[in-house]
Amino acid sequence: MTHPDVGPTRTRLRVNLNVRDQPDLTATRKEPLNVELPTPVRILTVCTGNICRSPVAERLLQAGLDQVLPGGFEVRSAGTRAMVGHPIQPLSADIVRMYGGTDQDFAARQLNPKILRGTDIVLTMTSQHRGEVLQLDASLLKRTFTIREFARMLEALEKRDSAVESNGKADDAGTLWRGLPARLASVRHLALAADSSDNEVIDPYKRSADVYRQMEDELAPAILTILRYSRLNTPS
């Protein structure tokens, strides 16, 4: 069983919301500032019912990426045969909370072309889910991975980059993450699974707590690898 102490490092951001302690900005601001915020990197996680596996990946990736770059990422999830409107399954919700995420305000969604549109990276729980994503939108071929495969490829990319002269980091998070699929393609052969099952995350729906723990053991390391890569490489 995976232990809570291997979860992503959690930091608390303290913000002073007492307006009486803030400087009076109305005296100097003549016109509203029109600041165009960069488009967040959009990541979609996919499983079958969208109530067990992909919500865990969604909520923990979002929580961890928010610590790296608040507002820089938008992580959502959907199911290929979703139980539309249902909340996260209780044992999956327990895993989310244990690692510092929230299961609040979640409702399962059916995967469709509209949801896929504008997505930068799709992370599926199995190879079958990957195939179903591509049936809906073949243009996502190079941007869709099983989540465990994606994590292994990130590790292979880091090892390769550390062994060669660096060409410098990307200027912003969008450039880095939207350029990742092309870079990962160059190390795919270095991250092949020893067994096809190593690309899969087991479906625990209507199964025992032991199966949920197996799901956690397969999914959590991949999530932690993605968050580690983001923490070390995403420009602030």
Steps between C-alpha positions, in 0.01 A plus 500: 500500500629842414562715806388864531853615569600436139242746370588832341653758732225733614563862576250752632481841341407772748320796346405817684137565412446785747441798271569744784863387497540553126624825338238728348538435130206717396702817555748420225316267259338709227385219271450127544799288406440278199729206567462206264564181692658210311272213401541220755642166393197273463538138613221242479497169689279220369364172636175308452239624747681820606433419866802294616832544319496814287354720778789399728748596228313823427475625855855405607662636185305824535593537867869436433522715187327786681793498743746518211326775304164625627265553208745348255321168459144383453450129570165338426375144451238304309386142443458294186179356652452750777252473783401856423440722802625250757755605767836336554474153651559514878823297504642709215399815685689371804815468287456853364468646849788293636737659248372851565243543223129571519210288378248782532275620216580212270255357247589235243499605133465306177799531270414669170674695222410835658682409823804386301513819298773730626660235721881509503568158656268203557595245766301177497483221753535218243605442142138430412400846624775648284351327197153631582634855529659470157177367350339828603790722392786350301686833505590424863714201402830655609351666809324200656679261736415253771593677822755237603665512158510880517675488838763253375565716196552806720759307700674390179496858370657629820774239487578581138499875557731466800748305286520756219570870483186698581358737243332706769156479657177618345401859570159411641291206616286494187799470271652224714191285541354546152839405360532192720326248271749562219793467739357187661468334159879502477535289818204266460733212414679558832180471703334188362309295755650164596145368492189654346335496844756757613312758292166430671328619816259240634129581517383464862130575440276274713805313624671463837711749691805295401434580134474869581838472671638334188361789294674741735827309475487517120374857467669695781863448383409627153333810645799568726740466206298752296489744791872461564579572135274806511657630820854467361438623146198732476601869468339719761 
